[in-house]
Amino acid sequence: MTSERTGARNGWGASALGPVSWWRRRRDSRRALTALRVRPWRETSWLVLDFETSGPRFPRARPVSVGWVPVVDGRAVLGGAGYTLVRHEGVVPGDAIAVHRLVPEDLAVAPPLAEVADTVGAVLAGRVLVAHGAAIEQAMLRRLGVRIRPLAVVDTAALWAGLARREGDAPDSGSKPNLTTLARRLGVPVHRPHHAFGDALTAAQVFLALATRLEAAGAGSVDDLLLMGRA
């Protein structure tokens, strides 16, 4: 389990920013989130994020690519979307390469961690993070060294489960459909599975479909989505 203390060492806490700066930023973030909670979800800025990693073993996995898509005014903003490889000079297991098709030769000359961390931090600032299976993305942000914390986190897998319960179609206990399965269930396009940008774009459309259905059911505030999509 990753604690806040671990997060601080990895770039989200006082050791990374200095104690005064970190506490001030955390205070301001809480105030901003409090103000956002009562607003309609369409009036909030979200960032849908996806990482591909160096392997399936979560404790040892490191980010090797990242893609993101902002959602603003209830729309995916492709003009603000992005994708990059992440430098990785360690071993990438063959089974991981078979999934994401990123080879060590390309990763060895990719942008370094610090550069990617600055880029991702800049687009994440002041936004709510959205991801499918968000625990992995949160861990990869820390391992990348991103110093900016999102205002909050929404997991689309949890959001779907909350919607299903609300509509009287409770999912099986512990059942979490993968991103491709959920997208097809919702009738949205699937873009390049296991490619960080493709999955980020798919997840953005999944998020929009889920948020729109919740909005139609009378649960369209930011708070509604945060409660149902709790990672």
Secondary structure, 3 states (H helix, E strand, C coil): CCCHHHHHHHHHCHHHHCHHHHHHHHHHHHHHHHHHHCCEHHHCCEEEEEEEECCCCHHHCCEEEEEEEEEECCEECHHHCEEEECCCCCCCCHHHHHHHCCCHHHHCCCCCHHHHHHHHHHHHCCCEEEECCHHHHHHHHHHHCCCCCCCCEEEHHHHHHHHHHHCCCCCCCCCCCCHHHHHHHHCCCCCCCCCHHHHHHHHHHHHHHHHHHHHHCCCCEHHHHHHHCCC
